[in-house]
Amino acid sequence: EILAGRARLREARARRTPPLRDHKVLANWNGLAVGALARAGQALDEPRYVDAAVRAARFCLGPMRPDGRLLHRWAGGEAAIPAFLDDHAYLADGLLDLAEATGEEAWRREAAALADTLLEHFWDPEDGGFFFASPDRHETLIARSKDLFDGALPSANGVAVRVLARLDGPYRERARQVLRAYA
């Protein structure tokens, strides 16, 4: 009886218009996924998770960076919208997790390049910390915001600090500057 009921439900469902699906790919969410998959694969000794993290990282660093500059969104076969602070920070953090899971230094170099972009385009030289949007890549706003608190997603400034602290040399001093600014 249960199997017959299931079959009738499937038939009824097949007659309905299915819900729309959002097929876009976002750099920030993929950065979070890269880190989670890399950490899970390492902790559980599950290579397929690390492989999935590698594929996602390559996509973000390839099609989502067509001219060498990371873009926020990929949909319908094209990348668009200049990347924001969270795109760079989350992806850099995920790449550092991937470097630890694979032992491949190339992921760490890519994370450092994203950190350089954070410092060059999002850094607030007056008060420290990072603005959410870059003045040379995004529209001019009356006031530039800073993402200071966790919400549904982690604070982009918090993740940026973690990235800088995980990298060597001058990056760590910038991490300290952000922490002092918000202490």
Secondary structure as GFF3:
##gff-version 3
##sequence-region A 1 183
A	DSSP	alpha_helix	2	15	.	.	.	ID=ss1
A	DSSP	beta_strand	25	26	.	.	.	ID=ss2
A	DSSP	alpha_helix	27	44	.	.	.	ID=ss3
A	DSSP	alpha_helix	47	61	.	.	.	ID=ss4
A	DSSP	beta_strand	71	75	.	.	.	ID=ss5
A	DSSP	beta_strand	78	82	.	.	.	ID=ss6
A	DSSP	alpha_helix	85	102	.	.	.	ID=ss7
A	DSSP	alpha_helix	105	121	.	.	.	ID=ss8
A	DSSP	alpha_helix	156	166	.	.	.	ID=ss9
A	DSSP	alpha_helix	170	182	.	.	.	ID=ss10
###
